[in-house]
Amino acid sequence: MEPAELDGRLEALHKESFSWALTCCAGNASDAEDVLQTVYLQIMEEKARFGGQAEFKTWLFSVIRNQAAKEMRRQMVRRLFLLRQEVEPPSRPSGLSPDAALARTEWEGAFERALNVLPRRQRQVLHLVFYEDLTIEAAARVMGVSLGSARQHYERGKAKLRQRFQP
Amino acid sequence: MNDESDGKWLRDRMQKLRASRDASAPAFEQVWRGARARQMAPRQRSAFPAWRLASVSAAALLVLATAITFSSVQRERNRRMERDFAEVEGTLLTYWQAPSDSLFPTADGNEPPER
């Protein structure tokens, strides 16, 4: 793929990619931006190369998921071995601007928080299916799990949200 | 709530979330420029370099190995000591005699009669 074409495709998918990174980073906006920047860097340096076996979006989302998982692991190891909790500035949920944060209803905030505390796989599959409109099969490919496993995470995640928000 | 309305409800919430997230996403140029700057910049030292992890692991292994060696030496020493005591006790038992009257002198100074 030509670099200009690649840039164009990345730009077209940028917002979706950011949102996916946000879901993979449990709603931490600065982590999500870091992850996305690292992914773009890997693509620039051709450490991550699109082979054309899958759809571009599926491939990009897999790269983002892997990078986010790596980042989470690194943070965990850092906490375990150095016993040093890095002091993070209080971040706004999902990196909303103050105006946007004010405009959001309390209910929306509660929904996003509930989504962010779901187990990683459940959060990811619900995002891919309901946010990205992917089929469960495509979501399983992005997540690198079997269809059966993705379906199970999907049902469990949905049941948890239903339990939390059922009127 | 059945499965279909469940799906509709969740999709609706997610699409609202999407609108709010889209509005707050950093611009593509900003992230791309950041990546480009990182590419151009000399490699930064990692906050948690691999050598540190390796040395922490090596130190932990050394401590573990020392503890295992110390405890096995200690166990072996105790066993040897027990064996030595048992040996001395056995030797003493060989010379042991049952007490009899012949061991005690009589009041008149004569030797007690032979039995």
Interface residues (C-beta under 8 A of the other chain):
Chain A: D7 L10 E11 H14 K15 F18 S19 L22 A29 E33 L36 Q37 T38 Y40 L41 M44 E45 R74 V77 R78 F81 L82 S94 G95 L96 S97 A100 R104 E108 F111 E112 L115 L126 H127 F130 Y131 K158 L161 R162 Q166
Chain B: M1 D6 G7 L10 R11 R13 M14 Q15 K16 L17 R18 S20 R21 D22 A23 S24 A25 P26 F28 V31 W32 G34 A35 R36 R38 Q39 A47 F48 R52 L53 V56
